[in-house]
Each structure stands twice: as structure tokens, then as C-alpha cells.
Amino acid sequence: MLWSDPKNEPPEEMRETQAMLRRMTVVLVLAMVVVVYVLGVGF
């Protein structure tokens, strides 16, 4: 998500939430890659 006005910083809570969402997304993507790899090799 891009903020159109760079001076208008989101509140601290919003930034923490975004950081957490980004971490969760990375974890989910890695988990999906591992699952696809295991399924591809397993079968």
C-alpha cells in the first residue's frame, strides 16, 4: 500500500499492524512453497 502524501504518516498502531501482516504474508508464502514442494516430491 502506498501513501499518496509522504508527510501524512500512518499512526504507530497502523504501521505495527502492517508490519505484522507483512510478516504473516511471508510466513504463509514460505509455508505454501514448502507444502507444494513436499507434495511434488512426495507424489
C-alpha positions as YAML, in Angstrom:
chain: A
units: angstrom
residues:
- id: 1
  name: MET
  ca: [0.00, 0.00, 0.00]
- id: 2
  name: LEU
  ca: [1.37, 3.39, -0.98]
- id: 3
  name: TRP
  ca: [0.52, 6.54, 0.90]
- id: 4
  name: SER
  ca: [-0.05, 9.34, -1.60]
- id: 5
  name: ASP
  ca: [1.12, 12.03, 0.83]
- id: 6
  name: PRO
  ca: [4.54, 11.17, 2.33]
- id: 7
  name: LYS
  ca: [4.11, 13.77, 5.11]
- id: 8
  name: ASN
  ca: [0.89, 12.11, 6.23]
- id: 9
  name: GLU
  ca: [2.40, 9.22, 8.19]
- id: 10
  name: PRO
  ca: [0.04, 6.48, 9.36]
- id: 11
  name: PRO
  ca: [-0.35, 6.14, 13.14]
- id: 12
  name: GLU
  ca: [2.02, 3.84, 15.03]
- id: 13
  name: GLU
  ca: [-0.67, 1.19, 15.52]
- id: 14
  name: MET
  ca: [-1.37, 1.08, 11.78]
- id: 15
  name: ARG
  ca: [2.32, 0.65, 10.99]
- id: 16
  name: GLU
  ca: [2.65, -2.17, 13.52]
- id: 17
  name: THR
  ca: [-0.40, -3.88, 12.01]
- id: 18
  name: GLN
  ca: [1.04, -3.54, 8.51]
- id: 19
  name: ALA
  ca: [4.40, -4.95, 9.65]
- id: 20
  name: MET
  ca: [2.63, -7.90, 11.28]
- id: 21
  name: LEU
  ca: [0.56, -8.52, 8.15]
- id: 22
  name: ARG
  ca: [3.72, -8.42, 6.03]
- id: 23
  name: ARG
  ca: [5.40, -10.97, 8.32]
- id: 24
  name: MET
  ca: [2.33, -13.21, 8.24]
- id: 25
  name: THR
  ca: [2.25, -13.00, 4.44]
- id: 26
  name: VAL
  ca: [5.91, -14.02, 4.20]
- id: 27
  name: VAL
  ca: [5.33, -16.94, 6.59]
- id: 28
  name: LEU
  ca: [2.26, -18.06, 4.64]
- id: 29
  name: VAL
  ca: [4.08, -17.87, 1.31]
- id: 30
  name: LEU
  ca: [7.01, -19.87, 2.68]
- id: 31
  name: ALA
  ca: [4.63, -22.46, 4.15]
- id: 32
  name: MET
  ca: [2.81, -22.79, 0.81]
- id: 33
  name: VAL
  ca: [6.13, -23.23, -1.03]
- id: 34
  name: VAL
  ca: [7.18, -25.94, 1.43]
- id: 35
  name: VAL
  ca: [3.81, -27.72, 1.13]
- id: 36
  name: VAL
  ca: [3.90, -27.61, -2.68]
- id: 37
  name: TYR
  ca: [7.50, -28.86, -2.65]
- id: 38
  name: VAL
  ca: [6.69, -31.72, -0.25]
- id: 39
  name: LEU
  ca: [3.60, -32.71, -2.26]
- id: 40
  name: GLY
  ca: [5.53, -32.51, -5.53]
- id: 41
  name: VAL
  ca: [8.37, -34.66, -4.20]
- id: 42
  name: GLY
  ca: [6.14, -36.97, -2.16]
- id: 43
  name: PHE
  ca: [3.91, -37.97, -5.03]
...
